Amino acid sequence: MKIVVIGGTGLIGSKTVSILRQAGHEVVAGSPSSGVNSITGEGLAQAMAGAQVVIDLANAPSWEPQAVLEFFQTASRNLLAAEAEAGVRHHVALSIAGTDRMPDNGYFLAKVAQEKLIAASGIPYTIIRSTQFMEFLNGIAAAAADGDTVRLASGLFQPIAADDVAAIVADVAQAAPRSGIVEIAGPERAPFNEYIARYLKAVGDARVVVADPEARYFGGRVEQYSLVPMGEARLGGIGLDEWLRRSKG
């Protein structure tokens, strides 16, 4: 089967490409550096020719609300048009758990807009809503830092390792389209502040984590279930301790 992975050289994309190639598929790792650009449309027709599945893992280069909205809308329109022309039978897109529950987070709103375009496209699809990646824990702590204090809300948090995300994305891409949403998360759920405190302690970071209900997550207010699946979810197998062990290796 020919599978096109947009964002195929990124964190999740490179891992997904490797898994699919090992499974015997013909995989195109699409990225601007390889001449496949979902924003300009460059190389899309050639990449899609003969493809059965397209996986969209592209990430916006900016978190500025208008810029990120324009990125996902433009990229999705270009991809879906090229897929319709090529007769692609399954569009898989990686989104974020809680996108529809944090209206003051511009990035989440942009992902909602992307999801709506996919659902309305007429192409069979599966949207994978993932919790935050463990690989972003350091960046999350840095963004919430106020000197030697890290201020985070106590809403629930359930991050997932990139290896687990890639494995599930590859699995979904090889299965029949769901024409709906699959939610995925890590195996451990805890209050946001407690999870980050555990991570910082494990890596020898002495900063103090404080539970602050007013602390925002990239502009969004974090309620109890803002960042985790509300119902049934497919869970990864790599917990924080195992992820840390692998990261050091």
Disulfide bonds with the S-S distance in Angstrom:
none
